[in-house]
Amino acid sequence: MTKVLLVNPPQTYFKQSLGLSVYFPIGLLSIAAMIKHVCDVKILDCLVTDFAIKKTGNLIIYGTPLEKIRTMIENVNPDIVGVTVPFSAQSGNAEVIGKLCRQINPRIVVVFGGPDPSVRYRYFLEKSSCDFCVVGEGEKTFLELVRHFDSKSSVDNIEGLAYKTPHGIRYKPRQFIENLDDLPLPAYELISFQDYFKNPYLYISRSLIHKKSISIITSRGCPYGCVFCSIKLHMGQRSRYHSPDYVIEHLRLLLERYGISSFHFEDDNLSLNEQRFEQILDKIIESDLKIEWDTPNGVRADTLDLNLLKKMKKSGCKHLVIAIE
């Protein structure tokens, strides 16, 4: 069976910056949930595994030391290594992982995914630090790539996959997933929740309710074109949603199985569909889930009214970030 290792790399910050916040790797967990039935998949989160802090000049590197990453990759002996790259400022750490895989075993297929490779896939492929870039939503694309590895078939028909050929870079766009409820819940069983709970940086600069908490995303895409935001480039400008019932099932799983009652709704526009949002609030209240939550990504002021705000408070909202644009 194909072995897949999904990696969340270390992160580097200038001393003057706000600093590190550790997140649950929701993107990798979603990919893992999609592929776990067709391969042997493991997750290496360098922000919790053998966590260390290294200071070099004006830089601080947070995460698993490089030699320990090397040992872990050697021990897993993966066929495919998928590396998430959330921001351009952290892309160097992903490239280090890619080069390390090349040194350990040149036959390892290195795949970059996440917001940054979705926008800058040509840059990464031309630097040859990876074999493929997953552009946009990765669940279906990565699943097809794993199946390709098993069957040794051509990747030419895999949509959402960018790669280098003798004739240049090839990329065929994939349609966005319309019904998000078709996706399985993240593969939480592949990580140790205690590793995150004991990390002192868990959502520390992201939220006022950071202890023993987790991010949850109930929608994708945003119709607006704010100049400071790249979401339209990798998740599109058409909003797509999980149903209120799916959201409640997700919350209940985390609450009852893993004992988490504090949530960060990380949607890029959580309250855009006001009717759906109100249905979620009503179901939280009716189910008596006894949770607390906030919106680190912010909500638009023009989607709120007094009735909605009262329901938000009653459902457990503790902190709102209001977008000023």
C-alpha positions as CSV (number, residue, x, y, z in Angstrom):
1,M,0.0,0.0,0.0
2,T,1.2,3.5,-0.9
3,K,2.7,5.3,2.1
4,V,1.9,9.0,2.4
5,L,3.4,11.5,4.9
6,L,1.6,14.9,5.2
7,V,3.9,17.5,6.7
8,N,3.2,20.9,8.4
9,P,6.7,22.5,8.3
10,P,8.4,24.6,11.0
11,Q,7.8,28.3,10.9
12,T,10.2,31.3,10.9
13,Y,9.5,34.7,12.4
14,F,11.4,37.9,12.9
15,K,11.9,38.8,16.5
16,Q,9.9,42.0,16.0
17,S,6.8,40.2,14.7
18,L,3.7,39.1,16.5
19,G,5.1,35.6,16.7
20,L,3.9,32.0,16.5
21,S,0.4,30.7,16.9
22,V,0.0,26.9,16.7
23,Y,-3.0,25.7,14.9
24,F,-4.6,22.3,14.4
25,P,-3.7,21.3,10.8
26,I,-7.2,21.3,9.5
27,G,-6.2,21.3,5.9
28,L,-3.9,18.2,6.2
29,L,-6.6,16.4,8.3
30,S,-9.1,17.0,5.6
31,I,-6.8,15.6,2.9
32,A,-6.0,12.7,5.2
33,A,-9.7,11.9,5.6
34,M,-10.1,11.7,1.9
35,I,-7.2,9.4,1.2
36,K,-7.0,7.2,4.3
37,H,-9.0,4.4,2.7
38,V,-6.6,4.0,-0.2
39,C,-3.2,4.5,1.4
40,D,-1.2,4.4,4.7
41,V,-1.2,8.0,5.7
42,K,0.6,9.7,8.6
43,I,0.8,13.3,9.7
44,L,4.0,15.1,10.9
45,D,3.2,18.4,12.4
46,C,6.5,20.1,13.1
47,L,4.8,22.6,15.3
48,V,4.0,20.0,17.9
49,T,6.3,17.0,17.4
50,D,9.6,17.4,19.3
51,F,8.8,21.1,19.4
52,A,11.9,23.3,19.7
53,I,12.8,27.0,19.4
54,K,16.0,28.0,17.6
55,K,17.2,31.6,17.5
56,T,19.5,32.7,14.6
57,G,20.4,36.4,14.4
58,N,17.1,38.3,14.0
59,L,15.1,35.2,13.3
60,I,13.3,32.6,15.4
61,I,12.6,29.2,14.0
62,Y,9.8,27.2,15.7
63,G,9.3,23.5,15.3
64,T,10.9,20.1,14.9
65,P,14.7,20.4,14.4
66,L,15.8,19.4,10.8
67,E,17.7,16.3,11.8
68,K,14.7,14.9,13.7
69,I,12.6,15.6,10.6
70,R,15.1,13.7,8.5
71,T,14.9,10.7,10.9
72,M,11.1,10.7,10.9
73,I,11.0,10.8,7.1
74,E,13.5,8.0,6.9
75,N,11.5,5.9,9.5
76,V,8.2,6.4,7.6
77,N,9.9,5.7,4.3
78,P,7.0,7.4,2.4
79,D,6.3,7.1,-1.3
80,I,4.6,10.6,-1.3
81,V,5.3,13.5,0.9
82,G,2.7,16.3,0.9
83,V,3.7,19.6,2.4
84,T,1.4,22.5,3.3
85,V,2.4,26.0,2.5
86,P,0.0,28.5,4.1
87,F,1.8,31.8,3.5
88,S,4.6,33.0,1.1
89,A,6.6,34.2,4.2
90,Q,6.8,30.5,5.3
91,S,7.5,29.0,1.9
92,G,11.2,28.6,2.6
93,N,10.5,26.0,5.3
94,A,8.5,23.9,2.9
95,E,11.3,24.1,0.3
96,V,13.7,22.8,3.0
97,I,11.4,19.8,3.5
98,G,11.3,19.2,-0.3
99,K,15.1,19.3,-0.6
100,L,15.4,17.0,2.4
101,C,13.2,14.5,0.7
102,R,15.4,14.6,-2.4
103,Q,18.4,13.9,-0.2
104,I,16.8,11.0,1.6
105,N,15.3,9.3,-1.4
106,P,15.1,10.9,-4.8
107,R,12.1,8.7,-5.7
108,I,9.9,10.3,-3.1
109,V,7.1,12.2,-4.8
110,V,7.0,15.7,-3.2
111,V,3.8,17.6,-3.4
112,F,3.2,21.2,-2.2
113,G,-0.3,22.4,-1.4
114,G,-2.2,25.1,0.4
115,P,-2.8,28.8,-0.4
116,D,0.7,29.8,-1.5
117,P,1.3,27.0,-4.0
118,S,-2.2,27.5,-5.3
119,V,-1.2,31.0,-6.3
120,R,2.6,30.6,-7.0
121,Y,2.8,27.0,-8.4
122,R,5.0,28.1,-11.3
123,Y,7.6,29.5,-8.8
124,F,7.8,26.3,-6.8
125,L,7.9,24.0,-9.8
126,E,10.6,26.0,-11.5
127,K,12.8,25.8,-8.4
128,S,12.4,22.0,-8.5
129,S,11.8,21.7,-4.8
130,C,8.7,19.7,-5.5
131,D,7.3,17.4,-8.2
132,F,3.6,18.6,-8.1
133,C,1.6,21.5,-6.7
134,V,-2.1,21.0,-5.8
135,V,-3.9,24.1,-6.8
136,G,-7.0,25.1,-4.9
137,E,-9.0,22.6,-2.9
138,G,-6.9,19.5,-2.5
139,E,-9.1,16.7,-1.4
140,K,-10.1,15.2,-4.7
141,T,-6.9,16.1,-6.5
142,F,-4.7,14.5,-3.9
143,L,-6.9,11.4,-3.8
144,E,-6.5,11.0,-7.6
145,L,-2.8,11.5,-7.3
146,V,-2.5,8.7,-4.8
147,R,-4.5,6.4,-7.0
148,H,-2.3,7.3,-10.0
149,F,0.7,6.3,-7.9
150,D,-0.9,2.9,-7.3
151,S,-1.9,2.3,-10.9
152,K,1.1,4.0,-12.5
153,S,-1.3,5.7,-14.8
154,S,-0.8,9.1,-16.4
155,V,-1.4,12.3,-14.4
156,D,-2.4,14.2,-17.5
157,N,-6.1,14.0,-16.7
158,I,-5.8,15.0,-13.0
159,E,-7.5,18.4,-12.6
160,G,-6.1,20.8,-10.1
161,L,-2.6,19.4,-10.4
162,A,0.3,21.5,-11.7
163,Y,3.6,19.9,-12.7
164,K,6.6,20.4,-15.0
165,T,7.0,18.8,-18.4
166,P,9.7,19.0,-21.1
167,H,7.3,21.4,-22.9
168,G,6.6,23.7,-19.8
169,I,4.3,23.7,-16.8
170,R,1.1,21.8,-17.2
171,Y,-2.0,22.7,-15.2
172,K,-5.7,21.9,-15.8
173,P,-8.1,23.7,-13.4
174,R,-10.5,21.8,-11.2
175,Q,-14.0,22.9,-10.6
176,F,-14.7,23.9,-7.0
177,I,-16.5,21.4,-4.8
178,E,-20.2,22.5,-4.8
179,N,-21.6,20.3,-2.0
180,L,-19.1,20.5,0.9
181,D,-21.2,17.9,2.8
182,D,-19.8,15.3,0.4
183,L,-16.4,15.7,2.2
184,P,-15.7,13.5,5.2
185,L,-15.0,15.0,8.6
186,P,-11.3,15.6,9.2
187,A,-9.2,12.6,10.2
188,Y,-8.7,13.7,13.8
189,E,-7.8,10.1,14.8
190,L,-4.4,10.6,13.1
191,I,-3.2,13.2,15.6
192,S,-2.7,13.4,19.4
193,F,-4.9,16.2,20.8
194,Q,-2.8,16.3,23.9
195,D,0.2,17.3,21.9
196,Y,-1.7,20.4,20.8
197,F,-3.3,21.1,24.2
198,K,0.1,21.1,26.0
199,N,1.7,23.4,23.4
200,P,1.9,26.9,25.0
201,Y,1.5,28.6,21.5
202,L,-1.9,27.0,20.7
203,Y,-3.8,29.9,19.1
204,I,-2.0,32.2,21.6
205,S,-1.9,35.3,19.3
206,R,-5.0,34.3,17.4
207,S,-7.7,34.2,20.1
208,L,-8.8,35.1,23.6
209,I,-10.1,31.6,24.2
210,H,-7.0,29.8,22.9
211,K,-6.6,27.0,25.6
212,K,-8.0,23.6,24.6
213,S,-9.6,25.0,21.5
214,I,-9.7,24.2,17.8
215,S,-10.5,25.8,14.4
216,I,-13.5,24.8,12.4
217,I,-14.4,25.9,8.8
218,T,-18.0,25.7,7.7
219,S,-17.8,27.4,4.3
220,R,-15.3,28.2,1.5
221,G,-15.0,31.1,-0.9
222,C,-15.9,34.8,-0.6
223,P,-17.6,37.0,-3.3
224,Y,-15.7,40.1,-2.4
225,G,-12.4,41.4,-3.8
226,C,-10.6,43.0,-0.9
227,V,-7.1,43.9,-2.0
228,F,-5.4,42.5,1.1
229,C,-7.0,39.0,0.8
230,S,-6.0,36.1,-1.5
231,I,-8.9,33.8,-0.7
232,K,-10.5,34.5,-4.1
233,L,-7.4,33.2,-5.8
234,H,-7.4,29.8,-4.3
235,M,-10.9,29.2,-2.9
236,G,-12.8,31.3,-5.5
237,Q,-15.4,34.1,-5.2
238,R,-18.4,31.7,-5.1
239,S,-19.3,30.9,-1.6
240,R,-20.0,27.2,-0.8
241,Y,-21.3,25.9,2.4
242,H,-21.6,22.9,4.8
243,S,-25.2,22.5,5.9
244,P,-26.2,23.4,9.4
245,D,-26.7,19.7,10.2
246,Y,-23.1,18.9,9.1
247,V,-21.8,21.7,11.2
248,I,-23.6,20.5,14.3
249,E,-22.4,16.9,13.7
250,H,-18.8,18.3,13.4
251,L,-19.1,20.3,16.7
252,R,-20.7,17.4,18.5
253,L,-17.9,15.0,17.4
254,L,-15.2,17.3,18.8
255,L,-17.2,18.0,21.9
256,E,-18.2,14.5,22.8
257,R,-15.2,12.4,21.6
258,Y,-12.3,14.8,22.2
259,G,-13.7,17.1,25.0
260,I,-13.3,20.3,23.1
261,S,-15.8,23.0,23.8
262,S,-14.0,26.1,22.5
263,F,-14.1,26.8,18.7
264,H,-12.7,29.3,16.3
265,F,-14.9,29.7,13.2
266,E,-12.2,30.5,10.6
267,D,-14.6,31.0,7.6
268,D,-13.6,33.9,5.4
269,N,-17.2,35.1,5.5
270,L,-19.1,33.2,8.2
271,S,-22.2,35.4,8.3
272,L,-22.5,36.1,4.6
273,N,-25.5,33.8,4.2
274,E,-27.5,35.2,7.1
275,Q,-30.3,32.6,6.9
276,R,-27.8,29.7,7.1
277,F,-25.8,31.3,9.8
278,E,-28.9,31.9,11.9
279,Q,-29.9,28.2,11.4
280,I,-26.5,27.1,12.8
281,L,-27.0,29.4,15.8
282,D,-30.5,28.1,16.4
283,K,-29.3,24.5,16.3
284,I,-26.4,25.2,18.7
285,I,-28.9,26.7,21.1
286,E,-31.6,24.0,20.6
287,S,-29.0,21.2,21.0
288,D,-27.7,22.8,24.2
289,L,-24.1,22.1,23.2
290,K,-22.6,24.4,25.8
291,I,-19.8,25.7,23.7
292,E,-17.9,29.0,23.4
293,W,-16.6,30.4,20.1
294,D,-15.1,33.3,18.3
295,T,-14.3,34.6,14.8
296,P,-10.6,35.3,14.4
297,N,-11.0,35.9,10.6
298,G,-13.7,38.5,11.3
299,V,-17.3,39.0,10.2
300,R,-18.7,41.7,8.0
301,A,-20.5,44.4,10.0
302,D,-23.2,44.8,7.3
303,T,-24.4,41.1,7.8
304,L,-25.2,41.6,11.5
305,D,-28.3,42.9,13.3
306,L,-29.5,43.0,16.9
307,N,-31.5,39.8,16.7
308,L,-28.5,37.9,15.2
309,L,-26.1,39.3,17.7
310,K,-28.4,38.2,20.6
311,K,-28.4,34.7,19.2
312,M,-24.7,34.7,18.7
313,K,-24.2,35.6,22.4
314,K,-26.7,33.0,23.5
315,S,-25.0,30.3,21.4
316,G,-21.7,30.9,23.1
317,C,-19.9,33.7,21.2
318,K,-17.2,35.2,23.3
319,H,-15.4,37.5,20.9
320,L,-16.0,39.0,17.5
321,V,-13.5,40.5,15.1
322,I,-15.5,43.0,13.0
323,A,-14.1,43.7,9.5
324,I,-13.9,47.4,8.9
325,E,-13.7,47.3,5.1
